[in-house]
Amino acid sequence: MNHPLRILAISGSLRQSSSNTTLMNAIIGLAPHSMTFTTYTSLNDLPHFNPDLDTDNGPLSVQHLRTQLDGADGVLICSPEYGNGVPGALKNALDWIVSSGEFVNKPTAVITASPSPMGGNYANASLLLTLEMINAQVSQQMSLTIPHIALKLSKDGTITDLTLKQHLKSILHALQQACY
Ligand SMILES: Cc1cc2nc3c(=O)[nH]c(=O)nc-3n(C[C@H](O)[C@H](O)[C@H](O)COP(=O)(O)O)c2cc1C
C-alpha cells in the first residue's frame, strides 16, 4: 500500500464527556505517522434502521457512513456497554452496513472501556459477533476490554496506566499489519 493507512475511528458513546471518545482520541495520539485517522461524528444523525429505507439511494446520513467506511483501510471502534449489550446507536450503525457490505474484509479493532470490573465484555463479544457476521476482519490481537477505565485514563486524555498504553500500541500495530 503506497499511501498512509486511512483508519475510520468510531466511538459508540454519544456522551459529551465520554471516556470511550476520550480513549479513542488518546489511541489516535499513540499511532504512528503511517496511520491517519478520521473520526466518525455522525452516529446520532442516523435514522433507526429500517429495511424499507435500505436502498442504494437511502438516507443521506447512511450514504455518508457508507462512503466513510468505503474509503477506510481499517476501523477502530471504542465503545461503552449499556445493559450488558452494545449501545443502540452503534448497533444501529452496524445494521445499516449489513446489506451494503462496506465492512467486508475490513480490519477492525474493537475496544470496550467501562468503569466496571468487567470492561464491557458483553458489548465487546456482541460487537465481534456482529462484525463477524458482516465479514469484517476481527481478531483477538485487535480487541480489548478495559475495566476500571477511570483509573487508567485521565479526563484530559492521558493514559496513566503504562500496561494499558503498551497494550493499545500493540493493538494499533496489529491493526496496521492487518491493513497491509
Ligand atoms: C443506562 C446505563 C446502562 C449501563 N450499563 C452498563 C453495563 O451493562 N456494563 C457496563 O460495564 N457499564 C454500564 N454502564 C456504565 C457505563 O459503562 C458508563 O456510564 C460509561 O462511562 C459510559 O461510557 P462513556 O463514558 O464512553 O460514555 C451503564 C450506564 C448507563 C447510564
PDBQT file of the ligand as one rigid body, heavy atoms in Angstrom, charges set to zero:
ROOT
HETATM    1  C1  LIG A 201     -28.255   3.085  31.363  1.00  0.00    +0.000 C 
HETATM    2  C2  LIG A 201     -26.849   2.652  31.610  1.00  0.00    +0.000 A 
HETATM    3  C3  LIG A 201     -26.538   1.317  31.487  1.00  0.00    +0.000 A 
HETATM    4  C4  LIG A 201     -25.235   0.884  31.721  1.00  0.00    +0.000 A 
HETATM    5  N1  LIG A 201     -24.935  -0.433  31.572  1.00  0.00    +0.000 NA
HETATM    6  C5  LIG A 201     -23.652  -0.848  31.720  1.00  0.00    +0.000 A 
HETATM    7  C6  LIG A 201     -23.307  -2.209  31.505  1.00  0.00    +0.000 A 
HETATM    8  O1  LIG A 201     -24.122  -3.052  31.179  1.00  0.00    +0.000 OA
HETATM    9  N2  LIG A 201     -21.996  -2.554  31.637  1.00  0.00    +0.000 N 
HETATM   10  C7  LIG A 201     -21.035  -1.648  31.986  1.00  0.00    +0.000 A 
HETATM   11  O2  LIG A 201     -19.862  -2.027  32.077  1.00  0.00    +0.000 OA
HETATM   12  N3  LIG A 201     -21.335  -0.356  32.206  1.00  0.00    +0.000 NA
HETATM   13  C8  LIG A 201     -22.629   0.064  32.104  1.00  0.00    +0.000 A 
HETATM   14  N4  LIG A 201     -22.939   1.373  32.294  1.00  0.00    +0.000 N 
HETATM   15  C9  LIG A 201     -21.916   2.312  32.744  1.00  0.00    +0.000 C 
HETATM   16  C10 LIG A 201     -21.133   2.859  31.569  1.00  0.00    +0.000 C 
HETATM   17  O3  LIG A 201     -20.077   1.964  31.286  1.00  0.00    +0.000 OA
HETATM   18  C11 LIG A 201     -20.569   4.228  31.938  1.00  0.00    +0.000 C 
HETATM   19  O4  LIG A 201     -21.637   5.146  32.071  1.00  0.00    +0.000 OA
HETATM   20  C12 LIG A 201     -19.580   4.723  30.915  1.00  0.00    +0.000 C 
HETATM   21  O5  LIG A 201     -18.957   5.874  31.402  1.00  0.00    +0.000 OA
HETATM   22  C13 LIG A 201     -20.220   5.009  29.575  1.00  0.00    +0.000 C 
HETATM   23  O6  LIG A 201     -19.210   5.184  28.614  1.00  0.00    +0.000 OA
HETATM   24  P1  LIG A 201     -18.752   6.634  28.113  1.00  0.00    +0.000 P 
HETATM   25  O7  LIG A 201     -18.011   7.270  29.276  1.00  0.00    +0.000 OA
HETATM   26  O8  LIG A 201     -17.827   6.356  26.970  1.00  0.00    +0.000 OA
HETATM   27  O9  LIG A 201     -19.959   7.416  27.726  1.00  0.00    +0.000 OA
HETATM   28  C14 LIG A 201     -24.243   1.823  32.077  1.00  0.00    +0.000 A 
HETATM   29  C15 LIG A 201     -24.577   3.175  32.165  1.00  0.00    +0.000 A 
HETATM   30  C16 LIG A 201     -25.851   3.588  31.936  1.00  0.00    +0.000 A 
HETATM   31  C17 LIG A 201     -26.173   5.067  32.037  1.00  0.00    +0.000 C 
ENDROOT
TORSDOF 0
